[in-house]
Amino acid sequence: MVRIIMHGCNGKMGQIITGICKEDSDVNIVAGIDVIDNRENGYPVFTDIEKCDVEADVIIDFATASAVDKLLDYSKSRKIPVVLCTTGLSPEQVNKVSVTSNDVAVLKSANMSLGINTIMKLLQDAANVFAPAGYDIEIVEKHHNQKIDAPSGTAIALADSINEARNNEYEYIYDRSQVRKKRDKKELGISAVRGGTIVGEHEVIFAGIDEVIEIKHTAYSKSVFAKGAVEAAKFLAGKGPGMYDMSDVIG
């Protein structure tokens, strides 16, 4: 059984993961870390990560960027692999993640969904079929009206997956309203929609002559990201130092 420390255990994602782990006989949350300890989780909760002395195989992180530095220091000193799900890291923190991976296993991915990461693999095959045939490629992403960044990190990751397969031949276009000209063949358009309570929807369009192929992923709740994080934790437990991502999990 994989023993997990849940970093950010009393946040929304932390609580979803706690529920998933209770139904999964292969994992057990042995401790939680959160600045607020205001509920009974069925495991001890530490408000200071440095005070956590519970033996564990892996840490799942869904907290805040401000807590990542101490998390990485703890992971390194205790030699406990970490599934890093917190977004919005500074360039300095991104560098620290890389440095930390020299001493302990770190898994970081733009999106923890098993579905999204499987689609990324499919897109590379699709791009190598449709791009040489002259198909235009567009990405449309939709999220709730509280999301701050646009386009989403997942949309960029999908575009990067396509561009990687095509030797970076595409230029990302986010706004065509300022330039009155027809679409260039080497454009990859990325459009963002914000509204209501949409959890997350990403659609990749391959548009050719008299034919359109659409590859779409819709998240109906945040549970899809939580489930992916738990599967990543199972994968990462026992791994040696290095940087990993969700492609390693589904590979």
C-alpha positions in Angstrom: 0.0 0.0 0.0 1.3 3.5 -1.0 1.5 5.8 2.0 0.6 9.4 1.1 1.1 12.8 2.7 -1.6 15.2 1.4 -0.1 18.7 1.1 -3.1 21.2 1.2 -5.4 18.5 2.7 -8.2 20.9 3.7 -8.5 22.7 0.4 -11.1 21.7 -2.2 -8.7 19.3 -4.1 -7.2 18.0 -0.9 -10.7 17.0 0.3 -11.6 15.4 -3.0 -8.4 13.4 -3.0 -9.0 12.3 0.6 -12.4 10.9 -0.5 -10.9 9.1 -3.4 -8.1 7.5 -1.3 -10.7 6.2 1.2 -12.2 4.1 -1.6 -8.9 2.9 -3.0 -7.3 0.0 -1.2 -4.0 0.6 -2.8 -3.3 3.9 -1.1 -3.6 5.4 2.4 -3.2 9.0 3.4 -1.1 8.9 6.5 -0.8 12.6 7.2 -2.0 16.0 5.9 -0.4 19.4 5.8 -2.5 22.6 5.9 -2.3 26.0 7.5 -5.8 25.5 8.8 -6.7 22.4 10.8 -10.5 22.7 11.2 -11.9 19.3 10.4 -11.5 15.6 11.1 -9.9 13.9 8.2 -9.1 10.5 9.6 -5.4 11.2 9.6 -3.1 13.7 11.6 -2.9 17.2 10.2 0.2 19.4 10.6 0.0 23.1 10.2 3.8 23.3 9.7 5.3 20.8 7.2 8.6 20.7 9.1 6.8 19.2 12.1 5.5 16.3 10.1 7.4 13.2 11.2 5.1 10.5 9.7 6.7 7.9 7.4 5.4 8.1 3.9 6.2 7.0 0.3 5.0 10.0 -1.6 3.5 13.5 -1.2 0.6 14.9 -3.3 0.6 18.6 -3.4 -2.5 20.7 -4.1 -1.7 23.9 -2.1 -0.5 27.3 -3.0 2.6 28.6 -4.7 3.7 30.3 -1.5 4.0 26.9 0.2 6.0 25.2 -2.6 9.5 26.2 -1.4 9.1 24.6 2.0 7.5 21.6 0.4 10.5 21.1 -1.9 12.9 21.5 1.0 11.0 18.9 3.0 10.7 16.5 0.1 14.5 16.8 -0.5 15.5 16.4 3.1 13.2 13.4 3.8 13.8 11.9 0.3 10.1 11.6 -0.3 8.9 11.9 -3.9 6.4 14.6 -4.6 3.5 14.9 -7.1 3.5 18.7 -7.6 0.1 19.9 -8.7 0.2 23.6 -7.6 0.3 26.0 -10.5 1.4 29.7 -10.8 5.0 29.0 -9.8 7.5 31.8 -10.3 10.5 31.2 -12.6 12.7 30.9 -9.5 10.4 28.2 -8.1 10.3 26.3 -11.5 14.1 26.3 -11.4 14.0 25.1 -7.8 11.7 22.2 -8.8 14.3 21.2 -11.4 17.2 21.4 -8.9 15.2 19.4 -6.4 14.6 16.6 -8.9 18.4 15.9 -8.8 17.9 14.5 -5.3 14.3 13.2 -5.3 11.6 12.2 -7.7 9.3 15.1 -8.8 6.3 14.7 -11.0 4.9 17.9 -12.5 2.3 18.2 -15.2 0.2 21.0 -16.7 -2.9 18.9 -16.2 -3.3 15.8 -14.0 -6.2 14.3 -16.0 -5.5 10.9 -17.4 -7.8 11.8 -20.3 -6.0 15.0 -21.2 -2.6 13.3 -21.1 -3.8 10.4 -23.3 -5.2 13.0 -25.8 -1.7 14.6 -25.9 -0.3 11.3 -27.2 -3.1 11.0 -29.7 -2.6 14.5 -30.9 1.0 13.8 -31.9 -0.1 11.0 -34.2 -3.0 13.0 -35.5 -0.8 16.0 -36.3 1.7 13.9 -38.2 -1.2 12.7 -40.4 -3.2 15.9 -40.9 -0.5 18.6 -40.9 1.3 17.4 -44.0 -2.1 17.1 -45.7 -2.7 20.8 -45.2 -5.3 20.7 -42.4 -5.6 23.8 -40.2 -5.3 23.3 -36.5 -7.2 25.3 -33.9 -7.7 24.9 -30.1 -10.7 26.2 -28.3 -10.7 26.0 -24.4 -13.6 26.9 -22.1 -13.4 27.5 -18.3 -15.5 29.1 -15.5 -15.7 32.9 -15.1 -13.4 32.9 -12.1 -10.3 31.6 -14.0 -7.7 34.3 -14.2 -5.3 33.1 -16.9 -6.1 32.8 -20.6 -5.4 30.7 -22.5 -5.3 27.8 -20.0 -2.0 26.0 -19.2 -3.7 22.8 -20.6 -4.4 24.5 -23.9 -0.8 25.5 -24.2 0.3 22.0 -23.3 -1.9 20.6 -26.0 -0.5 23.0 -28.5 3.1 22.2 -27.4 2.3 18.5 -27.9 1.3 19.1 -31.5 4.2 21.5 -32.1 6.7 19.0 -30.7 5.5 16.3 -33.1 5.9 18.8 -36.0 9.4 20.1 -35.0 8.0 23.4 -33.7 6.8 24.6 -37.1 3.7 26.4 -35.8 3.3 29.9 -34.4 0.6 30.3 -31.7 -2.0 32.9 -32.5 -4.2 34.2 -29.6 -5.9 37.1 -31.2 -6.7 37.7 -34.9 -8.8 40.8 -34.4 -6.0 43.3 -34.8 -4.7 41.9 -38.2 -6.9 41.8 -41.3 -5.4 39.0 -43.3 -6.2 35.4 -44.2 -5.0 32.6 -42.0 -1.4 31.4 -42.5 -0.8 27.7 -42.8 1.7 27.7 -40.0 -0.7 29.3 -37.5 -2.0 27.3 -34.6 -4.9 29.3 -33.1 -5.8 29.2 -29.4 -9.1 30.7 -28.3 -10.3 31.1 -24.7 -14.0 31.2 -23.5 -14.8 32.2 -20.0 -18.3 31.7 -18.5 -20.5 30.2 -15.7 -19.1 27.3 -13.8 -17.5 25.4 -16.7 -14.9 23.1 -15.0 -12.8 22.7 -18.2 -13.3 21.9 -21.8 -10.6 21.6 -24.5 -11.3 20.9 -28.2 -8.7 20.5 -30.9 -9.9 21.0 -34.4 -8.2 19.7 -37.5 -10.0 21.4 -40.4 -9.3 20.3 -44.0 -11.2 20.6 -47.3 -14.7 19.2 -46.8 -13.7 17.5 -43.6 -13.3 18.4 -39.9 -11.9 16.2 -37.2 -12.5 17.2 -33.5 -10.7 15.7 -30.5 -12.4 16.9 -27.3 -12.1 16.5 -23.6 -14.7 17.7 -21.0 -14.1 17.7 -17.3 -17.4 17.7 -15.4 -15.8 17.9 -12.0 -12.4 18.4 -10.4 -12.4 14.7 -9.5 -10.7 13.9 -12.8 -7.7 15.8 -11.7 -7.7 14.3 -8.3 -7.9 10.8 -9.7 -5.0 11.5 -11.9 -2.9 12.8 -9.0 -3.6 9.6 -7.0 -2.5 7.5 -10.0 0.6 9.6 -10.3 1.4 9.0 -6.6 1.1 5.3 -7.1 3.5 5.6 -10.1 6.0 7.8 -8.3 6.3 5.9 -5.1 9.7 4.2 -5.0 11.1 6.1 -8.0 14.6 7.5 -8.0 15.5 11.1 -8.5 14.4 12.8 -11.7 11.7 14.8 -13.4 8.5 13.0 -14.4 5.2 14.0 -15.9 1.8 12.4 -16.6 3.1 10.9 -19.9 5.3 8.6 -17.8 2.2 7.6 -15.8 0.1 6.6 -18.8 3.1 5.3 -20.7 
